């Protein structure tokens, strides 16, 4: 009888250890808001939108301790539209992130699948006071380079505040390994109030139809923010060279093929730069004011420049729920067709206001 009790106790303890060493978490964000857009060729547009501050999503993530400081991990994440209850990408299940990998406390993390690029992580987490969301998102004027499929990503551990990552995305075209290939990398330093990062993104322009290389689109981004306690300051500089280095997020036309504005759109620049200055200011125990100015300088003959001013406010009702309001205006020049969107949608005009609520679980 004693042996049986001892055996059961050992098994129970072992089971408890196993459970403690692996875990699966269900998480998500539900974000919806009222959006009012102005200045486009279709006039005033008022709508209920999903994913204004951050994209609405449902995700699963898990880890398993393999011993000796090594663990397995995975993430599966699906985006959806709160306003309609539909998937945000038709025909796709885990259309946001989907990867599996191994992580070591001493040597870093290697993941395989669809993932955020090092360039986008730098833009959204270091450069932009709006964190790539709301009306003031930096994605309105900066190239997005958000996620890539078929990607191998290595992320180093942090050593004295320094870390880096490198990504390679396979094009997987039988005609050439260069078709659809993307390469990205970043290196950063974070210590106390300072967070700084330098990122690079390269998109191959190899084309099946043309059967020849047209070079690549290349993006560099240097960004930093510094927390002064009374305010956090942001600054960023981006340089974009080559075909498809600064593709318009909306391609200058709406879903029906109509120009967003009453003039003919300028072609996407093959040589441009972006600058951003901004700040977040805490207001009381739960409020935050966000503000930024962005300038895009088209260095080609078209000179299709644009400026954006943006301001926003978020208020934390709890650790998981917040309300927000934001406004942004873009001044397009010489045929530029940039639009004021938000985290999940491109927008339809040069001005937009939004107010909404976001809940995370």
N, C-alpha and C positions, 0 to 999 in steps of 0.2 A: 504494500500500500504506500509506504514511504517512497519507494523507488518510482512508483507511478506519479505521485505528487511532484517529486523532484523533476521528472521528465516533462510533465505538463508545465511546470514553472519555467523550465529552460526554453521550451517551445514558445511559450507566451512571451518571454523576454526577447527571444530571437525574432518573433513576429513583430514586436514593437520596434526593434531596431531597424528591421527591414522597412517598416512603414515610415520611420523617421528619415530613412535614407533616400526615399523616392517620393515624389509628390506630383500631382496634376492639379492645375488651377484653371477654373473657368473665369474669364474676365471680359470686360467690354466697356463701351462708351455709347451712350444714347444722347445725341445732340440735335436739337431742332430749333429753328428761329425764323422770325419774320424778316424778309429781305426786300428792300426797296431799291431798285436800280434806275438810274437816270442817264440821259445823254446818248443813248444808242439810237440806231436808225428806226427801231420799233417803238420809240417813245418810252414812257414810264412803264416799268414792269414791277408789279408787287406780287410776292409769292411766299409760300411757306417752303423753307429749304431744310435739307438734312446735312449735318456735318459742317456747320458754319465755323465753329471754333476749332473743332477737331473731328475727324471723320467718325461716323457711327460705325461700330464694329462689334463682332462677337469673336472671342478668341479662346484658344486652349493652349496652355504651355505647361511643360513638365520637365523635371530633372530626375536623374537617378545617380546616386553616389556609387561609383565603380571602385572606390578605394584608392589609396595612395595619392590623394589630391585630384583625381580624375573623375569627371562626371559626364553623363550623356544628357542632352537637352533637345527639346523640340518646341516649335511654335507653329500653330495653325490659326490663321486669322481671316475672317470673312467680313466684307463690308456690306452695309445695307442702307436703304433709304428710309428714314423714319416717316417722312411725309407720305410715302406710298406703300411701304412694307415690302418693297422689291429689293433684289440684289442690286448693288451699285455697278456691277459689271455682269451683263447677261451671259448665261452659260458657264459661269465660273463659280466654284464653291469657295475655296480659300484664295481669293483674288488679291489679298493684301500681302500678308507674309505667310510663307510656308517653307520651313526649313528644319533640318535636323543636324546635329553636330556633337562635337566633343569639346569639353572645356577643362583646362588644367590651371591650377592656381599659380603654377610657376612658368608655364610656357605659353599660355594664352588660349584662345578659343578659335576653333575651325568649324564653320557652318556651311551647309550645302542646300541651295534652293532659291526661292524668290525672296529678296531681302532689300532693305533700304541701302542706297549707295552711300559711301563715305562722304560724297559731296553734299547730298541732301541732309545727312545728319549734321554736317557743319552748318548748313544754311538754317535749318530749323531749330537746332539746339544751342548754337553759339551766336549766329549773326542776327537773328530776327527777334525783336522784342515781342512780336505777335506770335512767335513760335509756329510760323507758317499757317496761321489761322486767322479768322475774322476778316473784315474788309481790308485790313491793313497788311495782309500776308505779303511777304517778300516774293512769293511766287507770281504775283501780278507782273513784276518786271524782271526778276532774276530767272535764268533758266532753272527748271525744276529738277530734272534728272532724279526722279523720286525713287523708284524701285527698279530692279532688274531681275529677270528670270535666269535660270540655269547658271547660278552664280556660286562661286567658291569665295568665301570671305574669311580672312584671318584677322583677328584682333589681338593685339599684344596685351599683356598685363601692364598695369601702371607701375612705372619705376621712377621714384622720386618726382612724381607728378607728370611724367612724360608717358605718352602712349601713342600707338599708331595702328593703322589697319590698311589692308590692301585687298582689292576685290578683282576677280576675273570672271566675266560672263561669256559663256560659250554661245556663238551664233547658231551652231548646229545646222548649218546649211551644207548640203552635199557638194555644192559647186565650189565653195571656198570657206576655209575656217575663219576668214576675216569678215564675212557677211554677218551683220548683226552683233559683232563682237564689241564688248565694252570693257574698259579697264578703269579702275578707280583706286585712289589711295588718299590717306590723310594722316597727319601727325599733329599732336596737340600737347598743350601743357595746361594743367589745372592745379592750382594751389591757392587755398584761401579765397580771397575775393576775385582773383584773376582766372579767366578761362579763355584760352587762345587756341586757334586751330588754323592749319593750312591744308587745303584739299585740292585734288586734281581729278578730272574726269575726261576720258577719251572715248569717243564713239566712232567706230569705223564706218566709212561711207561706201565701202565695197558694195557693189550692186549687181544682182543677178542679170537684170536686163541689159545694163550697160556693158557687162562682162569686163569691167575694168575698174580700177581704184580711183576714187575722187578724193583721196586723202582722208582726213578725219576731222570731226568737231572736237575742239579742245577747250576745256574750261578750267580756270584756276580761281580759287576763292580763299582769301585771307580774312579771318574774322576774329573778333575778341569782344568780351564783355567784362566789365569790372564793377563789383558791387561796393558802392560807397555807403551802404546801409540806408541812407536817406533816399538813395536812388541807385539804379543799376544802369550804367551807360553801355551802349552797343555801337560798334563800328565794323564795317565790312567793305571789302573791295574785291570785285570780280572782273576777270578778263576772259573774253570769249573769242576764239579765232577758228576759222574754217567753216565749211558748209555744215549746216545743222548744229552749229555751236550755240545758237541763240534762237531756237525755233519758238515761234509764238505759241503760247499754250492753247490759244483758241484758233490759230491759223488765220486769223483775220475775218473769218466768216462763221455764221451760226450753223445750227444743225441742218437748216434748209439750203445752205449754200449762199445765203445773202450776206453782204458786207455788214459788219456791226455798225459802221458809220456811213455817212452819206458820200464819202469820197473813196477813191480806189486805194486799197491798202498797199503800203510799201512792202517790198520783199523782206523776209527775215534777214537780219544782218549777218555778215560773215566776219565782221571785225567790230567788236563793241566792248564796252566796259560798264560796270555798275558800281555805284557807291551807295552806302547806307549809313545813316547816323540815327540813333534812336535811344529811347530810355524807357524804363519801367519805374514807377514811383509807388511805393506802398502808401495807402490811405487808410488809416485806422488799422484795426486788427485783421480785417478781412477783405479790404478793397485794394485794387491795383489799377493804376492808370498806365496805359501803353501809348507810345507815340513814336513815329518814325518819318524820315524823309528819305526817298530813294530817287536817284537820278540814273537813267540809262543813256549812255552816249554812243550813238551809232557813228562809227568812224569811217563808214563807206561814203560814196558820193551821194547816196540818198539822204543821209543826215537825219534819219527818222528817230529823233530823240524822244524821251518822255520823262516827266517828273511825277512823283506821287507823294502826297501828304496824307497822313493817316493818324487817327487818334481813337483810342478805345478804353473801355473800363470793364473790369470783371469784379464780381463780388462773390466770395465764398460763403454760401449758406451753411455748408458743413464741409467735412474733409472730402466728400465725394460729389457734392452738388454745388454748382455755381450758376449765376446769371451773368449776362454780358451785353454790352452795346458797343458798336464801333462804326466809324465813318471813314471813308477814304475817297480821294479825288485824284484823278490822273490828268495831266496836261499832255496830250499827244501833239507831236510836231512833225510836219513834212510827211504826212501819210502814215505815221505810226498808228497802230490799231490796238494798243494794249487796253484791256478791260479790267474793271474792279470786280474781282471774284471773292472767294473765301477759301477755306481749306479744301473743300470738295468740289466746287463748281467755278467755272471761269467768269461768269457774269456776262452782262450784255451792254454795258455802257461805261462811261468814264467817271461815274459817281455811284456810290452805293452806301446804304445805311442798313445795319442789321441789329436785331435785338433777340436774345433767345436764352435758352437754359440748357445746361449740360450735366449729365449724371454719369458717373463712372462706378463700376462694380467689380 
